[in-house]
Amino acid sequence: MFGLFKKKPKEKQPPQIQDLNGKPIKAGDRVTSLRYELGACKVVLEGLEYFYESEEKEGERISYVKMVDAITENQKVLLLTEADA
């Protein structure tokens, strides 16, 4: 009515991703890849998309979309803790 109650457009947010055990993953975390033989990876957020950059293979970078587990819809990675490092 008169434009007083217009909906504000929502800002797009990056997706919420979780490792195979259901732990949330955010940019900057270190994970172990269970696919593509990447080994230990660092999670990088570029725009609205996450990438896994391999620390063991120079220049290897995989999108989070390729790491989705079909059954659980979580990522095929395991979150590394400080004790694992």
N, CA, C and O atoms as a CHARMM CRD file, in Angstrom:
* protein
*
  340
    1    1 MET  N      0.83800  -1.17800   0.00000 PROA 1      0.00000
    2    1 MET  CA     0.00000   0.00000   0.00000 PROA 1      0.00000
    3    1 MET  C      0.88000   1.23700   0.00000 PROA 1      0.00000
    4    1 MET  O      1.58300   1.28200   1.00900 PROA 1      0.00000
    5    2 PHE  N      1.02500   2.12000  -0.72500 PROA 2      0.00000
    6    2 PHE  CA     1.82100   3.34600  -0.75000 PROA 2      0.00000
    7    2 PHE  C      3.32500   3.09800  -0.66100 PROA 2      0.00000
    8    2 PHE  O      4.08300   4.04800  -0.46300 PROA 2      0.00000
    9    3 GLY  N      3.76700   1.88800  -0.79700 PROA 3      0.00000
   10    3 GLY  CA     5.20100   1.60500  -0.79500 PROA 3      0.00000
   11    3 GLY  C      5.86700   1.64800   0.56700 PROA 3      0.00000
   12    3 GLY  O      7.09600   1.68400   0.63900 PROA 3      0.00000
   13    4 LEU  N      5.11100   1.64800   1.64000 PROA 4      0.00000
   14    4 LEU  CA     5.70700   1.70000   2.96800 PROA 4      0.00000
   15    4 LEU  C      6.27700   0.36000   3.41800 PROA 4      0.00000
   16    4 LEU  O      7.22300   0.31600   4.20500 PROA 4      0.00000
   17    5 PHE  N      5.71300  -0.71100   2.92800 PROA 5      0.00000
   18    5 PHE  CA     6.09800  -2.03600   3.39700 PROA 5      0.00000
   19    5 PHE  C      6.72600  -2.87100   2.28700 PROA 5      0.00000
   20    5 PHE  O      6.38300  -4.04100   2.11900 PROA 5      0.00000
   21    6 LYS  N      7.63400  -2.28200   1.54000 PROA 6      0.00000
   22    6 LYS  CA     8.30100  -3.01700   0.46800 PROA 6      0.00000
   23    6 LYS  C      9.31400  -3.98700   1.06500 PROA 6      0.00000
   24    6 LYS  O      9.97100  -3.68800   2.06300 PROA 6      0.00000
   25    7 LYS  N      9.42600  -5.14500   0.44000 PROA 7      0.00000
   26    7 LYS  CA    10.41600  -6.11600   0.88200 PROA 7      0.00000
   27    7 LYS  C     11.79200  -5.67200   0.42100 PROA 7      0.00000
   28    7 LYS  O     11.98300  -5.24600  -0.71900 PROA 7      0.00000
   29    8 LYS  N     12.73200  -5.78000   1.32300 PROA 8      0.00000
   30    8 LYS  CA    14.10300  -5.45400   0.96800 PROA 8      0.00000
   31    8 LYS  C     14.73100  -6.66700   0.29700 PROA 8      0.00000
   32    8 LYS  O     14.53900  -7.79200   0.75800 PROA 8      0.00000
   33    9 PRO  N     15.47300  -6.45800  -0.77900 PROA 9      0.00000
   34    9 PRO  CA    16.11100  -7.60400  -1.42500 PROA 9      0.00000
   35    9 PRO  C     17.17600  -8.20100  -0.49900 PROA 9      0.00000
   36    9 PRO  O     17.96500  -7.47500   0.10600 PROA 9      0.00000
   37   10 LYS  N     17.18600  -9.52400  -0.40200 PROA 10     0.00000
   38   10 LYS  CA    18.15400 -10.20100   0.45800 PROA 10     0.00000
   39   10 LYS  C     19.48700 -10.31300  -0.27100 PROA 10     0.00000
   40   10 LYS  O     19.54000 -10.57400  -1.47200 PROA 10     0.00000
   41   11 GLU  N     20.55000 -10.11000   0.47900 PROA 11     0.00000
   42   11 GLU  CA    21.87600 -10.30000  -0.09500 PROA 11     0.00000
   43   11 GLU  C     22.13200 -11.79200  -0.21500 PROA 11     0.00000
   44   11 GLU  O     21.79000 -12.56600   0.67900 PROA 11     0.00000
   45   12 LYS  N     22.73600 -12.18800  -1.32800 PROA 12     0.00000
   46   12 LYS  CA    23.04100 -13.60000  -1.50700 PROA 12     0.00000
   47   12 LYS  C     24.16700 -13.99600  -0.56700 PROA 12     0.00000
   48   12 LYS  O     25.14200 -13.26500  -0.39700 PROA 12     0.00000
   49   13 GLN  N     24.01500 -15.16400   0.03900 PROA 13     0.00000
   50   13 GLN  CA    24.98900 -15.69000   0.98600 PROA 13     0.00000
   51   13 GLN  C     25.63700 -16.93000   0.38900 PROA 13     0.00000
   52   13 GLN  O     25.00500 -17.64200  -0.39200 PROA 13     0.00000
   53   14 PRO  N     26.89300 -17.19900   0.74500 PROA 14     0.00000
   54   14 PRO  CA    27.49600 -18.45800   0.29400 PROA 14     0.00000
   55   14 PRO  C     26.77600 -19.63000   0.96200 PROA 14     0.00000
   56   14 PRO  O     26.22900 -19.48100   2.05500 PROA 14     0.00000
   57   15 PRO  N     26.77300 -20.78900   0.31400 PROA 15     0.00000
   58   15 PRO  CA    26.06500 -21.93900   0.88700 PROA 15     0.00000
   59   15 PRO  C     26.70600 -22.41200   2.18500 PROA 15     0.00000
   60   15 PRO  O     27.90000 -22.21700   2.40900 PROA 15     0.00000
   61   16 GLN  N     25.90600 -23.02800   3.02400 PROA 16     0.00000
   62   16 GLN  CA    26.40600 -23.63000   4.25500 PROA 16     0.00000
   63   16 GLN  C     26.83700 -25.04900   3.91000 PROA 16     0.00000
   64   16 GLN  O     26.00500 -25.86500   3.51100 PROA 16     0.00000
   65   17 ILE  N     28.12100 -25.35500   4.05600 PROA 17     0.00000
   66   17 ILE  CA    28.59400 -26.69400   3.73000 PROA 17     0.00000
   67   17 ILE  C     29.08800 -27.39700   4.99100 PROA 17     0.00000
   68   17 ILE  O     29.52600 -26.76000   5.94900 PROA 17     0.00000
   69   18 GLN  N     29.00500 -28.73300   4.96300 PROA 18     0.00000
   70   18 GLN  CA    29.39600 -29.54200   6.10800 PROA 18     0.00000
   71   18 GLN  C     30.29500 -30.67500   5.62200 PROA 18     0.00000
   72   18 GLN  O     30.18500 -31.13900   4.48700 PROA 18     0.00000
   73   19 ASP  N     31.19200 -31.11000   6.51800 PROA 19     0.00000
   74   19 ASP  CA    32.03400 -32.24900   6.16500 PROA 19     0.00000
   75   19 ASP  C     31.22900 -33.53900   6.27000 PROA 19     0.00000
   76   19 ASP  O     30.04200 -33.50900   6.59600 PROA 19     0.00000
   77   20 LEU  N     31.86300 -34.65400   6.00000 PROA 20     0.00000
   78   20 LEU  CA    31.17000 -35.94100   5.97800 PROA 20     0.00000
   79   20 LEU  C     30.54700 -36.29500   7.32200 PROA 20     0.00000
   80   20 LEU  O     29.56500 -37.03600   7.36700 PROA 20     0.00000
   81   21 ASN  N     31.10000 -35.77800   8.41900 PROA 21     0.00000
   82   21 ASN  CA    30.57200 -36.04000   9.75700 PROA 21     0.00000
   83   21 ASN  C     29.53500 -35.01000  10.20600 PROA 21     0.00000
   84   21 ASN  O     29.02700 -35.09600  11.32300 PROA 21     0.00000
   85   22 GLY  N     29.21900 -34.04300   9.35400 PROA 22     0.00000
   86   22 GLY  CA    28.20500 -33.04500   9.68400 PROA 22     0.00000
   87   22 GLY  C     28.73800 -31.79200  10.36000 PROA 22     0.00000
   88   22 GLY  O     27.95300 -30.95200  10.79800 PROA 22     0.00000
   89   23 LYS  N     30.07200 -31.64700  10.45600 PROA 23     0.00000
   90   23 LYS  CA    30.64800 -30.44200  11.07000 PROA 23     0.00000
   91   23 LYS  C     30.67000 -29.31700  10.03400 PROA 23     0.00000
   92   23 LYS  O     31.04900 -29.55000   8.88600 PROA 23     0.00000
   93   24 PRO  N     30.27200 -28.10800  10.41900 PROA 24     0.00000
   94   24 PRO  CA    30.25200 -26.99800   9.46000 PROA 24     0.00000
   95   24 PRO  C     31.66000 -26.60200   9.00000 PROA 24     0.00000
   96   24 PRO  O     32.61300 -26.62100   9.78000 PROA 24     0.00000
   97   25 ILE  N     31.76700 -26.24800   7.73100 PROA 25     0.00000
   98   25 ILE  CA    33.03300 -25.82700   7.13000 PROA 25     0.00000
   99   25 ILE  C     32.89600 -24.36500   6.74000 PROA 25     0.00000
  100   25 ILE  O     31.86600 -23.94600   6.21000 PROA 25     0.00000
  101   26 LYS  N     33.94600 -23.59100   7.00700 PROA 26     0.00000
  102   26 LYS  CA    33.95100 -22.18000   6.60000 PROA 26     0.00000
  103   26 LYS  C     35.27400 -21.87600   5.89000 PROA 26     0.00000
  104   26 LYS  O     36.20100 -22.68600   5.91400 PROA 26     0.00000
  105   27 ALA  N     35.34900 -20.73200   5.27500 PROA 27     0.00000
  106   27 ALA  CA    36.55600 -20.33200   4.55600 PROA 27     0.00000
  107   27 ALA  C     37.73800 -20.27000   5.51300 PROA 27     0.00000
  108   27 ALA  O     37.61000 -19.78300   6.63600 PROA 27     0.00000
  109   28 GLY  N     38.88100 -20.76300   5.06700 PROA 28     0.00000
  110   28 GLY  CA    40.08400 -20.75200   5.87800 PROA 28     0.00000
  111   28 GLY  C     40.33400 -22.05400   6.62300 PROA 28     0.00000
  112   28 GLY  O     41.43700 -22.27100   7.12400 PROA 28     0.00000
  113   29 ASP  N     39.33000 -22.92600   6.70800 PROA 29     0.00000
  114   29 ASP  CA    39.50100 -24.21700   7.38300 PROA 29     0.00000
  115   29 ASP  C     40.41400 -25.13000   6.57600 PROA 29     0.00000
  116   29 ASP  O     40.53900 -24.99200   5.35900 PROA 29     0.00000
  117   30 ARG  N     41.05100 -26.06900   7.27900 PROA 30     0.00000
  118   30 ARG  CA    41.85400 -27.09400   6.62100 PROA 30     0.00000
  119   30 ARG  C     41.07500 -28.39600   6.68000 PROA 30     0.00000
  120   30 ARG  O     40.52200 -28.75300   7.72000 PROA 30     0.00000
  121   31 VAL  N     41.03600 -29.10600   5.55400 PROA 31     0.00000
  122   31 VAL  CA    40.30100 -30.35500   5.44800 PROA 31     0.00000
  123   31 VAL  C     41.15500 -31.40100   4.73700 PROA 31     0.00000
  124   31 VAL  O     42.13600 -31.07200   4.07100 PROA 31     0.00000
  125   32 THR  N     40.76500 -32.66700   4.89100 PROA 32     0.00000
  126   32 THR  CA    41.36700 -33.75600   4.13200 PROA 32     0.00000
  127   32 THR  C     40.36500 -34.19300   3.08100 PROA 32     0.00000
  128   32 THR  O     39.23700 -34.56300   3.40600 PROA 32     0.00000
  129   33 SER  N     40.77100 -34.15300   1.83600 PROA 33     0.00000
  130   33 SER  CA    39.91000 -34.53000   0.72800 PROA 33     0.00000
  131   33 SER  C     39.83400 -36.05100   0.61200 PROA 33     0.00000
  132   33 SER  O     40.84800 -36.74000   0.72200 PROA 33     0.00000
  133   34 LEU  N     38.63100 -36.56700   0.39100 PROA 34     0.00000
  134   34 LEU  CA    38.43600 -37.99500   0.19200 PROA 34     0.00000
  135   34 LEU  C     38.21200 -38.33000  -1.27800 PROA 34     0.00000
  136   34 LEU  O     37.88700 -39.46800  -1.61700 PROA 34     0.00000
  137   35 ARG  N     38.38400 -37.35000  -2.14000 PROA 35     0.00000
  138   35 ARG  CA    38.24700 -37.51800  -3.58600 PROA 35     0.00000
  139   35 ARG  C     39.40400 -36.81300  -4.28700 PROA 35     0.00000
  140   35 ARG  O     40.06000 -35.94200  -3.71600 PROA 35     0.00000
  141   36 TYR  N     39.63500 -37.20700  -5.52700 PROA 36     0.00000
  142   36 TYR  CA    40.59700 -36.55700  -6.42700 PROA 36     0.00000
  143   36 TYR  C     42.03300 -36.56000  -5.91200 PROA 36     0.00000
  144   36 TYR  O     42.87500 -35.85600  -6.46900 PROA 36     0.00000
  145   37 GLU  N     42.33700 -37.32600  -4.87300 PROA 37     0.00000
  146   37 GLU  CA    43.69400 -37.45700  -4.33500 PROA 37     0.00000
  147   37 GLU  C     44.35500 -36.09800  -4.07600 PROA 37     0.00000
  148   37 GLU  O     45.51200 -35.87900  -4.43200 PROA 37     0.00000
  149   38 LEU  N     43.60400 -35.20000  -3.45400 PROA 38     0.00000
  150   38 LEU  CA    44.13200 -33.86700  -3.15000 PROA 38     0.00000
  151   38 LEU  C     44.89700 -33.83000  -1.83600 PROA 38     0.00000
  152   38 LEU  O     45.76200 -32.97400  -1.65300 PROA 38     0.00000
  153   39 GLY  N     44.59600 -34.74000  -0.92300 PROA 39     0.00000
  154   39 GLY  CA    45.24100 -34.74100   0.38900 PROA 39     0.00000
  155   39 GLY  C     44.69800 -33.61000   1.24200 PROA 39     0.00000
  156   39 GLY  O     43.49900 -33.33300   1.23000 PROA 39     0.00000
  157   40 ALA  N     45.58700 -32.95500   1.98600 PROA 40     0.00000
  158   40 ALA  CA    45.18100 -31.82400   2.83500 PROA 40     0.00000
  159   40 ALA  C     44.89100 -30.61000   1.95200 PROA 40     0.00000
  160   40 ALA  O     45.64500 -30.30500   1.02800 PROA 40     0.00000
  161   41 CYS  N     43.79300 -29.92900   2.25200 PROA 41     0.00000
  162   41 CYS  CA    43.36600 -28.77600   1.45500 PROA 41     0.00000
  163   41 CYS  C     42.97500 -27.61900   2.36100 PROA 41     0.00000
  164   41 CYS  O     42.63900 -27.80200   3.53100 PROA 41     0.00000
  165   42 LYS  N     43.02700 -26.43600   1.79200 PROA 42     0.00000
  166   42 LYS  CA    42.54900 -25.23300   2.46100 PROA 42     0.00000
  167   42 LYS  C     41.27000 -24.79100   1.75400 PROA 42     0.00000
  168   42 LYS  O     41.20800 -24.79400   0.52500 PROA 42     0.00000
  169   43 VAL  N     40.25500 -24.41300   2.52200 PROA 43     0.00000
  170   43 VAL  CA    38.97700 -23.97100   1.96600 PROA 43     0.00000
  171   43 VAL  C     39.07100 -22.47700   1.66300 PROA 43     0.00000
  172   43 VAL  O     39.41900 -21.67500   2.53000 PROA 43     0.00000
  173   44 VAL  N     38.75300 -22.11700   0.41300 PROA 44     0.00000
  174   44 VAL  CA    38.83200 -20.73200  -0.03400 PROA 44     0.00000
  175   44 VAL  C     37.46200 -20.30500  -0.55100 PROA 44     0.00000
  176   44 VAL  O     36.83100 -21.03300  -1.31800 PROA 44     0.00000
  177   45 LEU  N     37.00500 -19.13600  -0.13700 PROA 45     0.00000
  178   45 LEU  CA    35.73100 -18.59000  -0.61300 PROA 45     0.00000
  179   45 LEU  C     36.04300 -17.52200  -1.65400 PROA 45     0.00000
  180   45 LEU  O     36.73700 -16.54300  -1.37700 PROA 45     0.00000
  181   46 GLU  N     35.51500 -17.73000  -2.85700 PROA 46     0.00000
  182   46 GLU  CA    35.72900 -16.77200  -3.94100 PROA 46     0.00000
  183   46 GLU  C     34.36100 -16.39000  -4.49300 PROA 46     0.00000
  184   46 GLU  O     33.69200 -17.21100  -5.12100 PROA 46     0.00000
  185   47 GLY  N     33.95000 -15.16800  -4.26500 PROA 47     0.00000
  186   47 GLY  CA    32.59500 -14.76900  -4.62600 PROA 47     0.00000
  187   47 GLY  C     31.61100 -15.46300  -3.70400 PROA 47     0.00000
  188   47 GLY  O     31.63900 -15.25900  -2.49100 PROA 47     0.00000
  189   48 LEU  N     30.74500 -16.27800  -4.27200 PROA 48     0.00000
  190   48 LEU  CA    29.79000 -17.05300  -3.47700 PROA 48     0.00000
  191   48 LEU  C     30.05300 -18.55100  -3.60000 PROA 48     0.00000
  192   48 LEU  O     29.17400 -19.36000  -3.30200 PROA 48     0.00000
  193   49 GLU  N     31.25500 -18.92900  -4.03800 PROA 49     0.00000
  194   49 GLU  CA    31.57900 -20.33500  -4.24700 PROA 49     0.00000
  195   49 GLU  C     32.82700 -20.73000  -3.47100 PROA 49     0.00000
  196   49 GLU  O     33.81100 -19.99200  -3.42500 PROA 49     0.00000
  197   50 TYR  N     32.76700 -21.90800  -2.86300 PROA 50     0.00000
  198   50 TYR  CA    33.90900 -22.43900  -2.12600 PROA 50     0.00000
  199   50 TYR  C     34.78100 -23.28500  -3.05600 PROA 50     0.00000
  200   50 TYR  O     34.28400 -23.95300  -3.96200 PROA 50     0.00000
  201   51 PHE  N     36.08500 -23.24000  -2.80900 PROA 51     0.00000
  202   51 PHE  CA    37.03500 -24.07600  -3.52800 PROA 51     0.00000
  203   51 PHE  C     37.94000 -24.75100  -2.51500 PROA 51     0.00000
  204   51 PHE  O     38.20400 -24.21000  -1.44100 PROA 51     0.00000
  205   52 TYR  N     38.41500 -25.94500  -2.87000 PROA 52     0.00000
  206   52 TYR  CA    39.40900 -26.65300  -2.07000 PROA 52     0.00000
  207   52 TYR  C     40.73000 -26.54400  -2.80600 PROA 52     0.00000
  208   52 TYR  O     40.86400 -27.04700  -3.92200 PROA 52     0.00000
  209   53 GLU  N     41.72200 -25.88000  -2.18300 PROA 53     0.00000
  210   53 GLU  CA    43.05600 -25.75600  -2.76500 PROA 53     0.00000
  211   53 GLU  C     43.97700 -26.74100  -2.07400 PROA 53     0.00000
  212   53 GLU  O     44.14600 -26.69800  -0.85600 PROA 53     0.00000
  213   54 SER  N     44.57300 -27.62800  -2.85800 PROA 54     0.00000
  214   54 SER  CA    45.44000 -28.66000  -2.30600 PROA 54     0.00000
  215   54 SER  C     46.72900 -28.04100  -1.78900 PROA 54     0.00000
  216   54 SER  O     47.33000 -27.18600  -2.44000 PROA 54     0.00000
  217   55 GLU  N     47.14500 -28.48700  -0.60400 PROA 55     0.00000
  218   55 GLU  CA    48.41700 -28.04300  -0.03300 PROA 55     0.00000
  219   55 GLU  C     49.54600 -28.96900  -0.46500 PROA 55     0.00000
  220   55 GLU  O     50.72100 -28.62200  -0.34600 PROA 55     0.00000
  221   56 GLU  N     49.18800 -30.14600  -0.96600 PROA 56     0.00000
  222   56 GLU  CA    50.19200 -31.12600  -1.35000 PROA 56     0.00000
  223   56 GLU  C     50.49000 -31.09000  -2.84700 PROA 56     0.00000
  224   56 GLU  O     51.63600 -31.28100  -3.25300 PROA 56     0.00000
  225   57 LYS  N     49.47000 -30.84600  -3.67100 PROA 57     0.00000
  226   57 LYS  CA    49.64700 -30.75700  -5.11900 PROA 57     0.00000
  227   57 LYS  C     49.54900 -29.29500  -5.51900 PROA 57     0.00000
  228   57 LYS  O     48.50300 -28.67000  -5.34400 PROA 57     0.00000
  229   58 GLU  N     50.60100 -28.76100  -6.04100 PROA 58     0.00000
  230   58 GLU  CA    50.66600 -27.34700  -6.41000 PROA 58     0.00000
  231   58 GLU  C     49.66300 -27.01800  -7.51800 PROA 58     0.00000
  232   58 GLU  O     49.65600 -27.66300  -8.56600 PROA 58     0.00000
  233   59 GLY  N     48.83300 -26.03100  -7.28600 PROA 59     0.00000
  234   59 GLY  CA    47.90500 -25.54800  -8.30400 PROA 59     0.00000
  235   59 GLY  C     46.61400 -26.33300  -8.44400 PROA 59     0.00000
  236   59 GLY  O     45.76100 -25.94700  -9.24300 PROA 59     0.00000
  237   60 GLU  N     46.43300 -27.42500  -7.70000 PROA 60     0.00000
  238   60 GLU  CA    45.19100 -28.19900  -7.77600 PROA 60     0.00000
  239   60 GLU  C     44.10600 -27.47800  -6.98900 PROA 60     0.00000
  240   60 GLU  O     44.28800 -27.11300  -5.82800 PROA 60     0.00000
  241   61 ARG  N     42.97300 -27.28300  -7.65500 PROA 61     0.00000
  242   61 ARG  CA    41.86900 -26.55300  -7.04600 PROA 61     0.00000
  243   61 ARG  C     40.55700 -27.14700  -7.55100 PROA 61     0.00000
  244   61 ARG  O     40.34900 -27.26200  -8.75900 PROA 61     0.00000
  245   62 ILE  N     39.67500 -27.52300  -6.62700 PROA 62     0.00000
  246   62 ILE  CA    38.41800 -28.18000  -6.98100 PROA 62     0.00000
  247   62 ILE  C     37.25700 -27.41600  -6.34200 PROA 62     0.00000
  248   62 ILE  O     37.34200 -26.98600  -5.19100 PROA 62     0.00000
  249   63 SER  N     36.18000 -27.25600  -7.09900 PROA 63     0.00000
  250   63 SER  CA    34.97800 -26.60300  -6.58400 PROA 63     0.00000
  251   63 SER  C     34.26600 -27.50500  -5.58300 PROA 63     0.00000
  252   63 SER  O     34.33100 -28.73000  -5.68300 PROA 63     0.00000
  253   64 TYR  N     33.58900 -26.89400  -4.62600 PROA 64     0.00000
  254   64 TYR  CA    32.85600 -27.65900  -3.61500 PROA 64     0.00000
  255   64 TYR  C     31.73200 -28.47500  -4.24400 PROA 64     0.00000
  256   64 TYR  O     31.30800 -29.47600  -3.66600 PROA 64     0.00000
  257   65 VAL  N     31.24700 -28.07800  -5.39700 PROA 65     0.00000
  258   65 VAL  CA    30.14200 -28.76500  -6.06100 PROA 65     0.00000
  259   65 VAL  C     30.54600 -30.19100  -6.44700 PROA 65     0.00000
  260   65 VAL  O     29.71300 -31.09700  -6.42600 PROA 65     0.00000
  261   66 LYS  N     31.81000 -30.39400  -6.79400 PROA 66     0.00000
  262   66 LYS  CA    32.28700 -31.72100  -7.20100 PROA 66     0.00000
  263   66 LYS  C     32.54000 -32.64200  -6.01700 PROA 66     0.00000
  264   66 LYS  O     32.81000 -33.82800  -6.20800 PROA 66     0.00000
  265   67 MET  N     32.45800 -32.12400  -4.80300 PROA 67     0.00000
  266   67 MET  CA    32.76800 -32.91500  -3.61500 PROA 67     0.00000
  267   67 MET  C     31.52300 -33.32800  -2.82500 PROA 67     0.00000
  268   67 MET  O     31.64900 -33.79000  -1.69100 PROA 67     0.00000
  269   68 VAL  N     30.34000 -33.17300  -3.39000 PROA 68     0.00000
  270   68 VAL  CA    29.10700 -33.49200  -2.67500 PROA 68     0.00000
  271   68 VAL  C     28.89000 -35.00000  -2.64400 PROA 68     0.00000
  272   68 VAL  O     28.99300 -35.67100  -3.67100 PROA 68     0.00000
  273   69 ASP  N     28.58900 -35.52800  -1.45500 PROA 69     0.00000
  274   69 ASP  CA    28.24100 -36.93300  -1.29700 PROA 69     0.00000
  275   69 ASP  C     26.76900 -37.09700  -1.65800 PROA 69     0.00000
  276   69 ASP  O     25.91900 -36.38300  -1.12600 PROA 69     0.00000
  277   70 ALA  N     26.46400 -38.01900  -2.54700 PROA 70     0.00000
  278   70 ALA  CA    25.10600 -38.16700  -3.06300 PROA 70     0.00000
  279   70 ALA  C     24.09900 -38.58400  -1.98800 PROA 70     0.00000
  280   70 ALA  O     22.93800 -38.17700  -2.04500 PROA 70     0.00000
  281   71 ILE  N     24.51500 -39.37100  -1.03200 PROA 71     0.00000
  282   71 ILE  CA    23.57600 -39.88300  -0.02500 PROA 71     0.00000
  283   71 ILE  C     23.30200 -38.84300   1.06100 PROA 71     0.00000
  284   71 ILE  O     22.14400 -38.55900   1.36700 PROA 71     0.00000
  285   72 THR  N     24.34900 -38.28000   1.64100 PROA 72     0.00000
  286   72 THR  CA    24.17400 -37.35500   2.76800 PROA 72     0.00000
  287   72 THR  C     24.07800 -35.89900   2.34300 PROA 72     0.00000
  288   72 THR  O     23.64100 -35.05900   3.13000 PROA 72     0.00000
  289   73 GLU  N     24.47600 -35.58000   1.12200 PROA 73     0.00000
  290   73 GLU  CA    24.55200 -34.21700   0.58300 PROA 73     0.00000
  291   73 GLU  C     25.56100 -33.35500   1.34200 PROA 73     0.00000
  292   73 GLU  O     25.54300 -32.13100   1.21200 PROA 73     0.00000
  293   74 ASN  N     26.43900 -33.97800   2.13100 PROA 74     0.00000
  294   74 ASN  CA    27.55200 -33.27900   2.76600 PROA 74     0.00000
  295   74 ASN  C     28.75900 -33.37600   1.84100 PROA 74     0.00000
  296   74 ASN  O     28.71400 -34.04600   0.80900 PROA 74     0.00000
  297   75 GLN  N     29.83100 -32.70200   2.22200 PROA 75     0.00000
  298   75 GLN  CA    31.04500 -32.70900   1.42500 PROA 75     0.00000
  299   75 GLN  C     31.86800 -33.96200   1.69900 PROA 75     0.00000
  300   75 GLN  O     31.87700 -34.46500   2.82300 PROA 75     0.00000
  301   76 LYS  N     32.55800 -34.46900   0.68300 PROA 76     0.00000
  302   76 LYS  CA    33.42900 -35.64300   0.83200 PROA 76     0.00000
  303   76 LYS  C     34.80200 -35.19300   1.33100 PROA 76     0.00000
  304   76 LYS  O     35.82200 -35.44000   0.68900 PROA 76     0.00000
  305   77 VAL  N     34.80700 -34.53700   2.47400 PROA 77     0.00000
  306   77 VAL  CA    36.03100 -34.08100   3.12000 PROA 77     0.00000
  307   77 VAL  C     35.87400 -34.29700   4.62100 PROA 77     0.00000
  308   77 VAL  O     34.76100 -34.42700   5.13000 PROA 77     0.00000
  309   78 LEU  N     37.00100 -34.33300   5.31300 PROA 78     0.00000
  310   78 LEU  CA    36.99300 -34.39100   6.77100 PROA 78     0.00000
  311   78 LEU  C     37.71500 -33.16700   7.30700 PROA 78     0.00000
  312   78 LEU  O     38.82300 -32.85200   6.87400 PROA 78     0.00000
  313   79 LEU  N     37.09100 -32.48500   8.24200 PROA 79     0.00000
  314   79 LEU  CA    37.63800 -31.27900   8.83600 PROA 79     0.00000
  315   79 LEU  C     38.84700 -31.63800   9.69100 PROA 79     0.00000
  316   79 LEU  O     38.76700 -32.53400  10.53100 PROA 79     0.00000
  317   80 LEU  N     39.96900 -30.94500   9.48400 PROA 80     0.00000
  318   80 LEU  CA    41.16900 -31.15300  10.29400 PROA 80     0.00000
  319   80 LEU  C     41.11000 -30.25000  11.51900 PROA 80     0.00000
  320   80 LEU  O     40.78000 -29.06900  11.41200 PROA 80     0.00000
  321   81 THR  N     41.42600 -30.80000  12.66300 PROA 81     0.00000
  322   81 THR  CA    41.46000 -30.00700  13.88900 PROA 81     0.00000
  323   81 THR  C     42.90500 -29.62900  14.18400 PROA 81     0.00000
  324   81 THR  O     43.82100 -30.06200  13.48500 PROA 81     0.00000
  325   82 GLU  N     43.10600 -28.82700  15.21300 PROA 82     0.00000
  326   82 GLU  CA    44.45200 -28.42100  15.60900 PROA 82     0.00000
  327   82 GLU  C     45.29800 -29.63700  16.00400 PROA 82     0.00000
  328   82 GLU  O     46.50500 -29.65100  15.76700 PROA 82     0.00000
  329   83 ALA  N     44.68000 -30.64300  16.59700 PROA 83     0.00000
  330   83 ALA  CA    45.40000 -31.84100  17.01600 PROA 83     0.00000
  331   83 ALA  C     45.87800 -32.65100  15.81600 PROA 83     0.00000
  332   83 ALA  O     46.89500 -33.34000  15.89200 PROA 83     0.00000
  333   84 ASP  N     45.12800 -32.56600  14.68500 PROA 84     0.00000
  334   84 ASP  CA    45.51200 -33.31900  13.48200 PROA 84     0.00000
  335   84 ASP  C     46.68600 -32.69500  12.75200 PROA 84     0.00000
  336   84 ASP  O     47.39400 -33.38700  12.02000 PROA 84     0.00000
  337   85 ALA  N     46.90700 -31.40400  12.93700 PROA 85     0.00000
  338   85 ALA  CA    47.92100 -30.68700  12.16800 PROA 85     0.00000
  339   85 ALA  C     49.31600 -31.02600  12.59100 PROA 85     0.00000
  340   85 ALA  O     50.27600 -30.49700  12.03100 PROA 85     0.00000
